[in-house]
Amino acid sequence: MTKPANSRRYEIRVRGVLGETLLQAFPGLQARTERCDTVLSGELADRAALHGVLAQIESLGLELLEVHSSGK
């Protein structure tokens, strides 16, 4: 499967350790715990997809700590 031309890999850090129920809100992203935070990582097709994830974080009342991208 080829990646979309605008696809980028992101790491999104939120405060706290997210349980399985909250993690289900982020399909397609992998999660790992670092210290007392959760890092969501994976490929997002474009900026709209990134904004969708960020909106989901806000709607769940999670505290966004940082966003890193790599790729084009």
NUZA-592422 format. One record per residue: chain; x, y, z of N, C-alpha, C in turn; residue in three letters. Coordinates in nm, 2 decimals, always signed. Layout:
# residues N
kette  nX  nY  nZ  caX  caY  caZ  cX  cY  cZ  rest
A  X  Y  Z  X  Y  Z  X  Y  Z  ALA
...
***
This chain:
# residues 72
kette  nX  nY  nZ  caX  caY  caZ  cX  cY  cZ  rest
A  +0.09  -0.12  +0.00  +0.00  +0.00  +0.00  +0.09  +0.12  +0.00  MET
A  +0.06  +0.22  -0.09  +0.14  +0.34  -0.10  +0.08  +0.45  -0.01  THR
A  +0.17  +0.53  +0.04  +0.13  +0.64  +0.13  +0.08  +0.76  +0.04  LYS
A  -0.02  +0.83  +0.09  -0.07  +0.95  +0.01  +0.05  +1.05  +0.00  PRO
A  +0.05  +1.13  -0.10  +0.17  +1.22  -0.12  +0.19  +1.32  -0.01  ALA
A  +0.09  +1.36  +0.06  +0.10  +1.45  +0.17  +0.12  +1.39  +0.31  ASN
A  +0.13  +1.26  +0.31  +0.13  +1.18  +0.44  +0.26  +1.21  +0.52  SER
A  +0.24  +1.23  +0.65  +0.35  +1.25  +0.74  +0.33  +1.17  +0.86  ARG
A  +0.44  +1.13  +0.93  +0.44  +1.06  +1.05  +0.44  +1.16  +1.16  ARG
A  +0.35  +1.14  +1.26  +0.33  +1.24  +1.37  +0.35  +1.16  +1.51  TYR
A  +0.40  +1.23  +1.60  +0.40  +1.19  +1.74  +0.33  +1.30  +1.82  GLU
A  +0.23  +1.27  +1.89  +0.14  +1.36  +1.96  +0.14  +1.32  +2.11  ILE
A  +0.19  +1.41  +2.20  +0.20  +1.38  +2.34  +0.09  +1.45  +2.41  ARG
A  +0.02  +1.37  +2.50  -0.08  +1.42  +2.58  -0.05  +1.39  +2.73  VAL
A  -0.10  +1.47  +2.82  -0.07  +1.45  +2.96  -0.16  +1.33  +3.01  ARG
A  -0.09  +1.24  +3.09  -0.16  +1.13  +3.15  -0.15  +1.00  +3.08  GLY
A  -0.18  +0.90  +3.14  -0.18  +0.76  +3.08  -0.33  +0.73  +3.04  VAL
A  -0.35  +0.72  +2.91  -0.48  +0.69  +2.86  -0.52  +0.55  +2.87  LEU
A  -0.64  +0.52  +2.91  -0.69  +0.38  +2.92  -0.74  +0.34  +2.78  GLY
A  -0.77  +0.21  +2.78  -0.82  +0.15  +2.65  -0.94  +0.22  +2.59  GLU
A  -1.03  +0.26  +2.67  -1.15  +0.33  +2.62  -1.11  +0.46  +2.55  THR
A  -1.03  +0.54  +2.61  -0.99  +0.66  +2.54  -0.90  +0.64  +2.42  LEU
A  -0.82  +0.53  +2.42  -0.73  +0.50  +2.31  -0.82  +0.46  +2.19  LEU
A  -0.94  +0.41  +2.21  -1.02  +0.37  +2.09  -1.07  +0.49  +2.01  GLN
A  -1.05  +0.61  +2.07  -1.09  +0.73  +2.00  -0.98  +0.77  +1.89  ALA
A  -0.87  +0.70  +1.89  -0.76  +0.73  +1.80  -0.73  +0.61  +1.71  PHE
A  -0.82  +0.56  +1.63  -0.79  +0.44  +1.55  -0.68  +0.47  +1.45  PRO
A  -0.59  +0.37  +1.43  -0.48  +0.39  +1.33  -0.36  +0.45  +1.39  GLY
A  -0.37  +0.50  +1.52  -0.25  +0.55  +1.59  -0.20  +0.45  +1.69  LEU
A  -0.08  +0.43  +1.71  -0.02  +0.35  +1.81  +0.00  +0.44  +1.94  GLN
A  +0.00  +0.38  +2.05  +0.01  +0.45  +2.18  +0.12  +0.38  +2.26  ALA
A  +0.20  +0.47  +2.33  +0.29  +0.42  +2.42  +0.30  +0.52  +2.54  ARG
A  +0.34  +0.47  +2.66  +0.34  +0.55  +2.77  +0.49  +0.59  +2.80  THR
A  +0.51  +0.72  +2.82  +0.65  +0.77  +2.86  +0.63  +0.85  +2.98  GLU
A  +0.70  +0.81  +3.08  +0.68  +0.88  +3.22  +0.53  +0.87  +3.25  ARG
A  +0.47  +0.98  +3.27  +0.33  +0.99  +3.30  +0.24  +1.04  +3.19  CYS
A  +0.29  +1.03  +3.07  +0.23  +1.09  +2.95  +0.20  +0.97  +2.85  ASP
A  +0.11  +1.00  +2.75  +0.09  +0.91  +2.64  +0.13  +0.97  +2.51  THR
A  +0.20  +0.89  +2.43  +0.25  +0.94  +2.30  +0.17  +0.86  +2.20  VAL
A  +0.09  +0.93  +2.11  +0.02  +0.87  +2.00  +0.11  +0.89  +1.88  LEU
A  +0.13  +0.79  +1.80  +0.21  +0.80  +1.68  +0.16  +0.73  +1.56  SER
A  +0.19  +0.78  +1.44  +0.14  +0.71  +1.32  +0.14  +0.80  +1.21  GLY
A  +0.10  +0.75  +1.09  +0.09  +0.82  +0.97  -0.05  +0.89  +0.96  GLU
A  -0.05  +1.02  +0.92  -0.17  +1.09  +0.90  -0.17  +1.14  +0.76  LEU
A  -0.28  +1.13  +0.69  -0.28  +1.15  +0.54  -0.25  +1.30  +0.50  ALA
A  -0.30  +1.39  +0.59  -0.28  +1.53  +0.55  -0.31  +1.62  +0.68  ASP
A  -0.31  +1.75  +0.66  -0.33  +1.84  +0.77  -0.47  +1.83  +0.82  ARG
A  -0.57  +1.80  +0.74  -0.70  +1.78  +0.79  -0.71  +1.66  +0.88  ALA
A  -0.64  +1.56  +0.85  -0.64  +1.44  +0.95  -0.57  +1.48  +1.08  ALA
A  -0.47  +1.56  +1.07  -0.40  +1.60  +1.20  -0.50  +1.69  +1.28  LEU
A  -0.57  +1.78  +1.21  -0.66  +1.87  +1.28  -0.78  +1.79  +1.34  HIS
A  -0.81  +1.68  +1.28  -0.92  +1.59  +1.33  -0.87  +1.53  +1.46  GLY
A  -0.75  +1.48  +1.46  -0.69  +1.42  +1.58  -0.68  +1.52  +1.70  VAL
A  -0.64  +1.64  +1.66  -0.62  +1.75  +1.76  -0.76  +1.79  +1.82  LEU
A  -0.86  +1.79  +1.73  -1.00  +1.82  +1.77  -1.05  +1.72  +1.87  ALA
A  -1.02  +1.59  +1.84  -1.06  +1.48  +1.92  -1.00  +1.49  +2.06  GLN
A  -0.87  +1.53  +2.06  -0.80  +1.55  +2.19  -0.87  +1.66  +2.27  ILE
A  -0.90  +1.77  +2.21  -0.97  +1.88  +2.28  -1.11  +1.83  +2.32  GLU
A  -1.18  +1.76  +2.24  -1.32  +1.73  +2.28  -1.32  +1.63  +2.39  SER
A  -1.22  +1.55  +2.41  -1.21  +1.46  +2.52  -1.15  +1.52  +2.65  LEU
A  -1.12  +1.65  +2.64  -1.06  +1.72  +2.76  -0.92  +1.68  +2.79  GLY
A  -0.85  +1.63  +2.70  -0.71  +1.59  +2.72  -0.62  +1.72  +2.70  LEU
A  -0.51  +1.71  +2.78  -0.41  +1.83  +2.77  -0.30  +1.79  +2.66  GLU
A  -0.30  +1.86  +2.55  -0.20  +1.85  +2.45  -0.07  +1.91  +2.50  LEU
A  +0.04  +1.83  +2.49  +0.17  +1.88  +2.54  +0.26  +1.91  +2.42  LEU
A  +0.27  +1.83  +2.32  +0.35  +1.86  +2.20  +0.31  +1.78  +2.08  GLU
A  +0.35  +1.83  +1.96  +0.33  +1.76  +1.84  +0.46  +1.76  +1.76  VAL
A  +0.50  +1.65  +1.71  +0.62  +1.64  +1.63  +0.59  +1.57  +1.50  HIS
A  +0.65  +1.62  +1.39  +0.62  +1.55  +1.26  +0.75  +1.52  +1.19  SER
A  +0.75  +1.42  +1.11  +0.86  +1.39  +1.02  +0.81  +1.34  +0.89  SER
A  +0.88  +1.35  +0.79  +0.84  +1.32  +0.65  +0.87  +1.43  +0.56  GLY
A  +0.79  +1.45  +0.46  +0.82  +1.56  +0.36  +0.81  +1.69  +0.42  LYS
***
